[in-house]
Amino acid sequence: MGKLKTITRRAFLIGSAAVGGGVAFGAYLVRRDIPNPLLENLQEGEAAITPYIKITENGITLITPRADMGQGAYSIQADLIAEELDIDPATATITPGTPGPAYYNAAVLAEGVPFPAYDHSTMAETVRSFMSIPAKLFEIQITGGSSTVPDSYDKLRLAGAVARETLKEAAARRAGLKRHDLTTENGEVVLPDGSRIPYTDLAGDAADLDPITEVELRPASTWKTLGAERPRLDMVAKCTGTETYGIDLHQEGMVYATVRANPGIGGGITRLDATQARKVPGVRDIIPIHSAVAVVAENTWSAFQGANALDIKWGPAPFPESSERMFEALEAALGSKDSFDHRQRDDGDVEAALEDGAEVEVTYRVPYLAHAPMEPMNALVHVSETDCDIWVGTQIPLFIRNRAAEMTGLPADRVHVHVAKMGGSFGHRLEMTQVEQAVEIAISLKGTPVKLVWSREEDMTHDYPRPAAVARGRGRTEQGHVHSLDLSVAQSAMTPGWLNRLSGMTAPGPDATITTGSWDQPYAIPNYRVTGYRAPDMVPVSSWRSVGASTNGFFHDCLLDELIHAAGADPLAERIRLCMNDTSRKVLETVGEMCGWDGPDLGYNKGRGVAFCMSFGVPCAQVVDVTLTDAGIKLDRVFVAVDVGEVLDPLNLEAQVTGGVLFGLGHAMNCELTYSGHAPEQSNFDSYTGLRLYQVPEIQVTALTHGSRIRGVGEPGVPPAAPALANAIFAATGQRIRELPLNRHIDFA
């Protein structure tokens, strides 16, 4: 029998059933109603049952407010609503709706609490639950941190159940029956005599009722949509090239624009000569904007050619001019008392354990990395005397609304953000520089829609990349086991700069992203310490797929692997022995079973590496098999085990994990942003090369469901990929590579 959920109408409308712990703290501690945005402009005979479902005589619309960047967010949100509403989601209209406070995300903040995900103590769960309060107060409608499913799991099923029961009540009153005598099936209310009333016929009746909020969720054993293998709702459009992305949008009478900005972000312009640019056919205007120059033209191609013809001298950037100087700053911060940021893991007595010296003492380095989605940044903006309309693929629609209101001087409710489909993001669309530029251009061309598109080179060189980082690891072993591990990590802070760009606010206290993915691993090492050091601000940085765990997964697991080797222990068996979390231990055991870890030796010139990282609450273990060939290292197979608590979409889960593995492998092998003269040296895919098709290994994925809470899986497949590959290369060649990308030290076939 499903778990009974009783919620007040107020609590439901503000969506305050907390993800962490299931306690509706927001409803009781924050006494501010957030109205149902669907009630605005509602027509006679239409019903807006909760902020997620609108029913008219013409059909059903499901609101899926978490952005879809290719990860299947719209489909899974629709499935969650449809399961309880009892409809086929393919029969409904799916839309992200109008951004608004009702769609705030508590789960994304819960991920940042100072407790490891495997800590389910009362204190940890209480703090996670309270994250709904700042999420609501600050209107955090954001997509990221693998939070779509954790945030939506209860919320959207409740929305579907409330709508279902409200429609049954409307049918019961019309027929003179009791609601509990009625059932539903495929978008219809079924009466005891077998007659049926479509939901669409009940819209007017339901609009006059208060929602039925005492509802019972259906048990997983009765699910029709959730848990079933079914294609995503956008699969046909994407496979046939008919999907409409932000870059495809068009408005009557619009002009086209691109920009040229200082590649040293934060530097200005000291000289501009637009003489030749104005001569380019199709160029209409050259408009200086904040820290950049805009070229307005009759089409994008003319805008690009005009931008290429600009003669600009850039001012100096406020960061070191080269990668060498940046890494010197990182290394200087490492271990410096003045740079100390935080220490969230300090078990045992590391100083005493290493008093006689470390058995293993090593340094690791990772570079800046671009996001480089296939669709470059773009925005379509129309500013009039009374309104500002923005069409853009974004993960932060309310931040964009608020910034556009500041720039235009319009009230926030006169700024309308229309969220478009995105051709990738990986964190890139957690920024809004291109929107600010498009709004500034549109203000100067008031009344004319402006479509701004960055060139690939502009996108690559004006990204806010993943931070570069340096780590120092040391440790000792005793009696064939890992006895001490001490890891120090230095990088520039990511969170303060990002938050300041979005809101003008600063983030006090430490930046947890510096050590995320290292301090919070479920290992019971007797002497275990992880320390974060904040390097000076250099290149402005931002979130990148799996955030801090993308670097720290490499640092932590490679160090652990080196210590296990020094102990003479089995790499998998020792990780399992050290693991103090049952769910994580089962993940490690499962990946061993998948690859036949204890089976026959792989053979000559072959190697096998294992790695584990818990990120976003998801324990993920990977085994990579490689062969050393005359042409270099060949990737043969990857085995992956994850635990997400509940598998809602088996096909998309496999796709997301597989994509994460390939993303992690490709960047670990080949990718870096290096700087010279304050500018990135890589500006397109010819110099920033990911994994090639011929290099893609066979990948097997197993998803477990032992976890106590449902989790998202868009990011956890990334962190273990790099260390598993590095550990496999060591097994095949005896060469320890402690710097990414790996191709700096070895060739790949």
N, C-alpha and C positions, 0 to 999 in steps of 0.2 A: 504494500500500500504506500502511496506517495506521502511525502512529508507534508504535514498540514502547515500552511503559511497564512497567518492572519496579519493584515496590515491595515492601518488607517488610510483614509483617502489622501490625507496630507502626506503621509509617509510615502505613499506610492507615487504621488505626483512629483515629489522631489527626488525619487529614486534613492532613498536613503537606507535601504537594507544593505548593511555593510558587508563587503566581501569577506574581510577577515573576521572570523568568529561568528558571523551571521547575526550580529547585534545591530539594531537600528539606532545607533547613537545619534546620527544626524537628526532624526525626527524629534528627539527629545531635548537635545542640547542647542540646536540651531533653529529658533522659532521664526523661520521666514519661509513663507510659501513660495514655491516656484511654480508658476502657472503652466498649464498644459499649452504649449505653443500651437498645437493643432486646432485649438478652439478659436484662434484668430481667423477671421474671414471664413468661418464655417458657414456653409449654405444651408438653407432649410432642407430637412430630410437627410442630412449627412451626420454621421456620428464619429467623434474623435474619442475613442475609448483608450485612455492613457495617452502619453506622448508618443506612442510607438505604432498605433494602429488607427487608420482612418477608413471608414466604410461608407460608400455611397451606393446608389442604385446601379452604378456602372462598374463597380469593382472594389477590391480591397487593396489598400496601400500600406506597406510595412516600412517604417522608418528605421534605418540602420545607420546610426550616427557616427560609428567609428569608421574612419576613412579606409578605403580599399586601395592599396598600393600594389596590388598583384598578389597579396597574401590570402585572398579569399574572404576578407572581412565581411563584405556584404552578404555573401552566401551563408556563412555560419550564423550571423545575426538573424537573417531571415529564417533559417532553420529553427533557431531557438524559439522565435515567436510562433512560427507555424506549427511546431510540434504540439504546443498547448492549445493554440487556436483551432487546431484540427483542420488545416488546409494544406494543399500542396503548394509549397512556396513558389513553384514555377508559374502558378496561376495568378500571382499577385504582382503588383507594381512595387519594385524595390527602389527606394530613394534615400539618400542621406538626410533629407529634410533640411529645414532651416536651422543653422547652428543656434544653440541657445543654452542657458544655464541648466535646463532640465536634463541635459545630456552630459553632465560632468562625469569624470572618471576617477573613482576612488582607488581602484586597484593599482593604477600607475604610481600613486603616491605610496601605497602600502609596500611596494617593492623596495622603497628607499629607507625603511626603518632600520635601526641599528641592531637587528637580530638576524642571524642566519635563517634561511628558509626552513631548515629542518627543526628549528626551535619552536615548539608549539606550547610553550609555557603560558600560564595565564597572563603574565606581563606582556609577552611578545604578542599574543593574540589581541589583547586589549589595545595596545598601541596601534596595531594594524587596523583595528576596527575604527579607531578615532581618526584615521586618515580621511574618512568621508567628510569630516568637518572642514578642513582647509580646502579640500577638493570642491566642496559646495560653495564656501564663502568666496573663493577666488575664481569660481566659474572655470574650472580646469576641464574644458572639453578638449581632449588631446588623444591622439592615437600613437601608441608606442609602448615600448617595454614589454612586448608580448602580453599586453593587458586586456585585449579585446574580449577574449573568452572569459577570463576570470571576472572581469567587471560585468559582463553581460549574462553570465550563466543563470543566476537567479533572477536578475532584473527583467530580462526579456521573456523568460518562461513565465514569470508572474504576469507580465503584460498580456501574453497570449491567454493565460488562464482567466484573468479578469475579464478580458473581452469575450471569451467563450461563455463564461457564466452570465455575463450581462446580456448577451444575445439570447441565451436560453431563457433568462428571465423575461425578456421582451416577448419571446414566442409564447411562454407560459401564460403571460397576462392576456395576450391576444386570443389564445385558445381556451382560457379559463381553466388551466391546469396548474400543477405544482412543478416548480423548476426541477426538483430532483427526479421527477418522472420522465424527463426529457434527456435525450442524448444528442451527440453531434457526430457528423461524419462528412469529411471532404467539403467543408464550407457550408454545411446545411445543418439546421436543427431538425432532429428526427423525433416525431411525436409517437406516443404509444401505439397508435393505429398504423404506423408505418409511413404516414404522410410526412412530407419534408417541406421546410421553409428555408430557402437560401438566405444566407447572412445578408446579402445585398437587399433583400426584401424587408429586412428588419432594421435597416439603418435609421429610419425616421423614428421608430418605436424606441430603439436603444438610445437615441440622442436625448430623450426625455427622462432617462433613468440615471440615478446615481450609480456609479460602477459597483458591481458586486465584488468586494475586496476580500471576503473570506473564501479562499479558494484552496483546492487540493491539487498539487502538482502530480502529474502522471508518473508512475514508476518507470524506470528504464526498461523493464521487461515488456512494456506495452508500446515503446517508441516505434514510430513508423518512419520518421525522417532522420532523427538523430541516431548516430551509430551505424547508419546504412551506407553502403558504398554507392554513391551517386555523384554524377558530374556537378561541378560548380555551376551556378546559374549563369555565369558569364562565359562559360567554356566555348559555346558555339561562336559567339561574337569574337572572341580572341583568336580562335582557330581559323576563322574566315576573314580576319582583318577588318571586321565591320565595327569593332568597339570604338567608341568616341572618347578620346582622352582630352585633357585640358588643351593640349597643343592643336587639337582639331577644331576647336570652337570658333564660331564666326558670328559677328553681328553686322547688320546692315550698316553700311557707311563707315566701317571702321578703317583706321590706318594701322600700319605695321611699324614696329619699332624694335630696335635692339640697342644695347649699350656697350660702351667701352669704359671699363673702370680700372683703377690702379691695381695691378696684380699683387702689389704689396698692400694687402687689405689694411686700411687705416691711413695710408698715405694719400696725398691729394694730387692735384694737378698744378704744375707750375707754368705750363705754356700750352696753348691750344691753337692750332691752325686748321680750320675746317675748309679751306679754299678748295682743295681737290675733292673733298667729300661732297661738297655742294654740286659739283659738276657731274656726279654719278647719275646716270639716267634713273628716274624713279624716286630719287631722294627729294623730300619735300622740305625738311627742316632739320636743323641741328640745335639741340636744346641742352645746355649745361644743366645738370642736376647735381644733387649732393654727391660729391666724390666721384662723379662719373660724367660721361657725355652720352646723350641719347641721339640716335639717328632715326628720324621718322620718314617713312617711305610708303610707296604704293604697294609694296610686297616685301616679304621677308628677305628674299634674295637681294633686292636693291638695298635694303637696310644693312645687311651684312657687308655688301661691297662698299657702301658708304662708310661704315665703321672701319673697314680695313684701310680706307684712304685718309683717315684722320691722322694728323701729325700732332702727337701729344708728348710732352715731357712730364714724367711723373715725379712727384715729390717722394722723399724717403719714407720708407715704412717704419713703424715703431717696433721692429723686432730685428734680431740678428740677420745679417744679409745672406748667410749660407747655412746649409745643413750642418757643416762641421762646427760652426759657432753655436748652433742650437744644441747639438749633442754635448758640447763642452758645458753649456749651462745646465743641462740635465744631470750630467755627471757631477758637477759641482754641488748641486742640490742634494744629491743622494748621500744620506748620512749626516747632513748638516743640521745642527741644532736650530739654526735660524729658519730652516725650511721644513721642520717637522710639522706635519699636518694632522695625522691621527694614527692610533694603534688600537684596532678593534679585536685583535687576537694576540694574546700573550699568556699561553699556557705553560705551566712548569717554570723552570728557571733556565732560560736560554744562555744567559751569560755564564752561569756556572757550568752548564753542559759543554760550552765551547771554550772554557777557560784555558784548556791545553791546546787549543787550535782546532780549526775546522778540518774535517777529512775531505770535504768537498767545498770549494769556494770558487764561484763562477760569476760572470757578468753577462746579462742578456740585453739585447737592444731590439726595438721595433720602430718602424718609420711612421711618418705621417701617411695617412691613406685617404684618398678621395672617395666620395660616395658613388659618383659616376653612374647614375641610373641611365637607362637607354633614352628616356624622354628628358631633354634638358629643361631647365627651369623656365617657366613661362607664366603669364597672367594676362587676362583680358579685363580691362577696367573702363567703366563709363562714369564720368563725374558730371552731374548737372547742378543747377542751382539748389536743388532740393534733395538730391539722392546721390549715393555712390554705389554702383553695382560692381562686384568683383567676381569673376569666374576664374577659379584656380584650383589645382590639385594641391591640397594642403592637409597637414596633420594637426594644425592649430588654428581653426577657423575663428574662434572668439578673440584670440590675440590679434589676428589680422583685422577683424572688425574694429577693435578698439584703436589700433594704430591708425587705420584709415580715417576714423572719426577725428583723431587728433590732427592729422594732416590736412583734412578738408574743412575742419571746423563744423562739421555736421553732427547732429546728435547720433549716438550709437545706433538708435533704432531706425535711422535713415541710411545706414550702411548695410548692404545686403551681400552676404558672402554665399556664393553658389559653389558648393564643393564638387569638383570634377574628378573623374577617374584619373588614376596616375599610372604612368609607365615606369614604375619603380620609384624607390626613395632611399631605403636603407638608412634613414635618418636625415637625408638632405632636405626633405620638406617639413622638417621641424624648424626651418628657418623661413624668413619672409622678405629677404632683401629684394628679390625681384618684384614682389608686390609693392613694396615701398617705392621702387623706381617707377613702376607702371602708374601708380597713383600720382606721383609727382609729375609725370609726363601728362597724364590725363587732366590734371588741374590746369596746366598751361594750355590745354586744348579742350577746354570745358565744352561739353555738348557732343564731343566726338569720341566714339569708342576707340580705345587704344589696345592693340594686341602686341605685347612685348614677348619676344622669344630670345633667349640667350643662345649664342653659338655654342657648339661643343667646347671650343677653346675657352670661351668665357665661363662656361659652367665648370670646367676642370680647374681653372686658375683662380676662381672666386668662390670655390667651395670653402666651407668651414670643416676642415678635415678631422679625422680621428687623430687624437694626440700621439705624437711620438713619445716614447718612454724608455727608460733605462732601469734595469733591476739588478740587484746584487743578491745572490743566494749563497748560503753556506749551511753546513750541517754535519752531523756525525751519525755513525751507526754503532750498534752494540749487539753482539751475539747473533749476527745475521739479520738484524732488523733495523729499520729507520728509528733513530732515537731522538734526533733533534733536527729542526728545520727553521731557519731564520731567513726571511725574505724581506727585502727593502725595495720599494718601488718609487721612482721619481718621474713626475710628468707635470705639465701645466694643468691647472684646474680647468675642468670643462664646464661644470654647472654654473658658476657665477657669471661667466661671460654670456652664456646662452640665455640665462634668465634676464640679464640686463638688456640684451638685444630685444627680447620679447616684450618686457614690461617696464624696463627702467628700474626695476628693483635689484637689490643685491642679495646674495645668498650668504648669510652669516655662517660661521662655523666651518668645519672641515668639508672637503669634497670627497664623498665616499667613493666616487667613480675611480679614484686613483688606485684603490685596492680591491674593488669589487671583482669577484671571481677568484680571489686568492685567500683572503682572511676567512671567508664564509664557507670553506669546503668541509665536508663531514668526516674529517680524519681525526683519530685519537692519537696523535703523536705526542709523546710525553713532554717534550719541550718544543713549543710551537709558537712562533712569533711572526707577525706580518706588520710592517710599518709603512705608512705612506708619507712621502715628502713632496711638498708643493714647489715645483720649479717656477721661475718667473714666467709671467705671461709672455708668450711669443706669438706665433701664428695663432689667430683666433680659431678655436676648435669647437667641435660640437659632437653630438651623439652619432655613433656609427653602429651598424648592426651588431648587437650584443654588448655595446657600450664598453665599460671597463673590463668585462670578462673577455673581450676579444684579445686584449693584450695579456691580462693576468692569467688567463687559461694557459697561454704559452709559457709564461714565466714559471708559474707554480708547478704545472705538471712536468715540465722538462727538468726542473730542479728535483722534484720527487723521483723522477725516473733515474736521474744521475745518482741519487742517494741509494735507491734500491739496487742499482748496479754495483755500487761500492760495497753494499752489504752482502752481495752475492745471492740475493733473493730473487724469486720469480717476479717479474714486473706486475702480472695480474694478481697472483696470489697475495703479494704483499699489500697491494692496494685494498684487496678484499679484507685482509686481516686488520688493516688500520681503520677501515670504514666503521663508523659508529652509528650509522643510520641505516635501518633495515631496508628502506626503499632504495637507497643508493647502492647498498650491498647487492641487492637483487639485480639491479641494473648491470653491475659489474659481472656478476655471475652469468647473467643472460648473454652478454656480449661474448663471454668466453665460450659458452655453449654454441653460439651461432658460428663462431669461426673455427671451432675445434681446437682451442688453444692447447689442450693437453694431448693433441694427436701427434702424428709423425712430423719430423722436422720438414720445413718448407723446401729445403734443398740449397744447392750452391747459388751464391750471389742473390739470395732472397732474404728479405727481412720483414719482421712483423713488429709493429709498435702499437701500444695501447695508451689511451689517455682518457681522463675523466674530468668533467667540470660540472658543477651544479650552478646554473645561472637561471634567473627568473623563476626560481623554485623548482626547476626541472633538472633532475640528475640525468646526465647524458654521458654514456661511455662509447668510445669508438676504437676500433681496431683497424689499422691500415696495413695492407700487404703490398710490398714493393719488390721489384726486381732490378738489380744493377745490370744494365746493358751497355754495349759499346757506345750507344748514343746518350747514355745518362740514365737517370732513375725513371723507371716506368711504374706508374700506379696500377696495381692489379685489382684489388678489391678493398671495399670499406664495409665494415659491419658496425651497425649503430643500434644501441638500445637506449630508449628513453622511457621515463614514466611521467605521464601527464595527468594522472588521477582519473580521468574519464576520456575515452576516445569518442568524440562527437562526429567526426568526419574522417574516416579511415584513409580515403584517397588523398584528401588535402593534407592530412598529417604527414603521410609519406612524402608528398611533394614538398612540403615545407622543410622537413628534416633533410631530405635529399638536397634541396636547394641551399640550405644552410651549410651542409658539408662541402658542396662544390664551391660556394662563395668563400668559405674558410680556406679550402685547399688552394684555390686559384690565387687569392691574395697572399697566402703564405709562400707560395712558390715564386711569384713574379712581380708583385705590385709594390710600389712605393712612390711617394711624392718627395722629391729632393729639391732643395732650394739653392738658387744662386742669384745674386743681385736682388734679393728680396722677393723673388718670383719663383713659382714652381717650374721645374724643368720639363715636366710631363704635361701635355696639353690635349692629348687625344688618345684614342685606344691603340694607336700604333706604338706609343711609348708607355702605355699603362695597360699591360696585357694580362688579362685573366686566364682562366683555364681554357684550353682549346678543346674542341669536340673530340679530337683523336686522343686526347689525354684523359678523358673521363673514365674513371674506373667503374666496375660493377659495384653497385651499392645495395645492401640489404638492410632493411629497417624493421625493428621490432618495437612495438609500443606496449608498455606495461601500464597497469592501472591499480597499483598498490598505494599510491600517494593519497594522503588524507584530504587533499583539496585539488580541485580542477585547475589546470594550468594552461598557458598559451605556449605555442611551440615555434613561433616564427624566428626566434633568435637562438635558442639553446643548442641548435646543431652546429653553430659556428665555432665556439671557443675550443672544443676538443680537437678540431681538425688539424690545426697547425702543430700542436705538440704530438699528436698521434703520428703524423707524417715525419716529423723530426726524429721521433723515437724509432720509427721504422727504418729511416735512413741510417741511424746509428747501428741498428741490428744488422743491416745488410752490409755496411761499409766500415764500421768501427769509427766513423767520423761524427763527432758531436758538433752540431751547428747551433749556435746560440744567438744568431742574428737573423732577422727577417728583412727582406725576402730571402728565401733559401737559395735562390739562383745566384746570389752573390758568391756562393761557396761551392755549388754543385750544379751540374747540368741535368735537365729533365728531357726524357725522350718524348 
